Amino acid sequence: MRCPKCTSIEDKVIDSRIGKEGSTIRRRRECLECGHRFTTTETHVRDGIVVLKRDGRREDFDRDKLVRAVRAACHKRPIDAEQITMLIEDVLDALEARFDSEIPSQAIGDAVMQRLRRIDQVAYVRFASVYKEFRDVGEFVDEISALAKPPEPPPSGET
């Protein structure tokens, strides 16, 4: 791993810890060149996942695109980066259990909304407003009104 201070690739791992959900490993490293300490996070790579778009197109799954969308919905909300990471890992684990290598974009959006609704209703509405492509204020009001109702239980096999 390249040192962020001196760019040397010589380092040693000082400490390793498994993340809360067991899907990441946090490593504390020390550069052997300059002594700078830094942290890295490892996660398993999800190769070969294709997203089936609403219009029928297929595109390679882009984890960063999903992270950006969830972060935008959670902007200035009391949700930390670890919660976002756990939400995304939970979504991807559930989707990989339900689908093979092709996942409908609707399933991704629905899974994210379901989890955001439990974490933060404002983040949920923000995400829903982009994902559901509201055409007018009435649809937006309907979505907010639906928040007063208890959430539907997740489909079997999802949490």
WOQUIKA-V265057 format. One line per field, one symbol per residue. phi: phi as a letter, one per 30 degrees, with the letter a starting at -180 (. if undefined). A space follows every 10 residues. Layout:
BEGIN
phi = ???
END
This chain:
BEGIN
phi = .dddccidcc bbdcabbdde cicbbcbcbb dddcidcbcb bcbddccidc ccdedjdbbd dbeddddddd dddcehcdbd dddddddddd ddddddddbd ccbdeddddd dddeddedda dddddddddd ddhecadedd dedddddddd ddddeejcb
END
